[in-house]
Amino acid sequence: MAFTEIHARDLPALGTVPVIDVREVDEYLSGHVPGAVNFPLSTLVDSFHLVPKHATLYVVCQVGGRSARACEFLSQQDEFADCAFVNVQGGTGAWILEGNEVVTGDSPN
C-alpha cells in the first residue's frame, strides 16, 4: 500500500490539515469537510497536476473507497514523490455522523 489510513473521527484532532475531497461536484456542494478542496475522482487523471503539494495530504470521499483509489493514483505520480497520502476511512459520511461541522457550496470554508 502506498498510503496510510485514519478514520474520519480522528481527523479533527489533527487541527487544520490539507484535505482534498474526491467526491463528485454535486456531492461536495451538498456538504464537505471545512477546508477541503474538491478534485473529483472522475477527473483526477486530467487534473492531478492542480492538486496542491504538501508533505501530507488527507484524501476524503463519502465512505473511503474512492479516496483510497485517489491515494493510490496520486502516490504513483512522480511529482508527488515527496508527499504522503492519508486515506480518510469512513469519509464525509462518518465525519457528519461524528457531529463535525460541514460546509456547503463551492468554497472550501
N, C-alpha and C positions, 0 to 999 in steps of 0.2 A: 504494500500500500504506500502510495507516495504522499499521503496526507494523514493528519491525525483527526480525532473527533472529540467534541464535547457535547453535552446535552444543552438544549436551549435554556434550561433552568440555571445553568452555570454562567451564561453569558453576561448577565447584569453585574456579577461580582468582578468582572474584568474592567469595568469602567468604560470609557469611550475607546472603542477599538474599530478599525476599519472593517465594515461589513458590506459584502455585495450580495444582493438578492437576485437569484437566477430564475425567479418565477416570471410568468408572462406579465406584460404591462398591466392588463386588467386586474390581475391578482395583486400586484404591487400597489396600484392605485387604491384598492379597497382596504388596504391596511398593511403596514410594514414596520419592521424594527426601526426605531428612530436612528437616523444617520445612515441607514442602508441605502446604497446606490444600486439602481436596477440595471442588470445586464442579463436579459432573458436567455435561458439556455438555448432556445431555438435560434438565436442569432449570435451566440457566443463565438462560434467559429470565425465569423466575419468581423466581430467587434472586440475580440480579446485584447488587441493591442491598445484599446482605450481604458482597460481596467487599470486603476491606479496601482502602482507598485509600492508595497510596504513590506517590512520584514516578515510580518504575519498578516494574512488576510483570512477573515472569517466568512464562510460562504453559507448562505441560508436559502432554503426553498420553503415549501409548505410542510413537508414531513422529514426530508433528509435524503431522498433518493436522487433527485436532480442535482442537488448541491454536491453530493458525492461524485456524480459524473463530471460536474464542472471542476471540482478539485482535481480529479484525475487528469482531465484535459489540460487545465492550466499548469499543473505541475510538470507536464511534458513539454511545455513551450520554453525554448531557450531563453527568452527574455525575462522569464520568471525564475531563473536558476537560483537566484538569491532570496527567493520568497518561500515562506512556509504557508501551507494552506490547512485550514481547520474547518472540517465539515460540522455544521451545527445540527446535530441529531434532534429529531422532534420538530425542527423547523419553526416557522412562524405559527403554526398551529399550537405547538407546545408553549411558545412564547406567550401567546394570548391566554391559553389555559392557566398559565402561571400568574396571570393578572398583571403582566407588564404593560407599559404604555405602548400604544400603537399610533402611528402617524398615517393619515390618509392623504391622497393626492400624489402629485408627481414630484414633490420636493422631498429630499431625504429627511428633513427635520420639520 
